[in-house]
């Protein structure tokens, strides 16, 4: 199974005041640090070799997780003292990726998307990248339909999106890995550039997966409720 990279290098500004004192990765969700939930989810799907990109209060994470053996995995770290962009965080780990393909999982989301199936699909087709996609994600604001007369004809508060949505989990092949560099972002730079260049970028849709952005305090409340209902 390919290695997994977990991107936790943000400062967690949307989670303040919690993140004035604690790393975003260590914020508890239903009593368990967010990163621990991701580490165990990856482990349970066969991703036992994990690389974690850190910045803010990295020592808290390293002290808690160590080499990962306590959690049944092997963990290595990179620490970026300056903002590097999501693709830059992966670039800082490039010399520790011996395989040609790697799974990337953002450190501020929770999902039960079938990551093993995503990886298998990627390895079967060998595109530049395979994007994990989910459906029914709710946006954080209301949506209005406005007619030519300027009148609002419909308004729906926080509707679920009908189109497949980026799950912030994806597999990268050699070409995508080679494009990673400091200051670049996957969503704004790497994926649009690959598609514009005509390179193969696949989408892996798991219509039954739940998905949560856990980047804001209100999101933590939603995640707590979801996990209390039995999700992992």
Secondary structure, DSSP 8 states (H G I E B T S, - for coil): --EEEEEE-S--GGGTTGGGTS-GGG-EETTEEHHHHHHHHHHHTT--EEEEEE-TTHHHHHHHHTTSGGGTSEEEEEE-SS---HHHHHHTTGGG--SS-EEEEETTEEE---HHHHHHHHHHH--SEEEEEES--B-SSEEEEE-TTS-EEEEEET-B-SS-EEEEEEEE-HHHHHH--TT--IIIIIHHHHHHTT--EEEEE-TT--EEE--SHHHHHHHHHHHHTT--
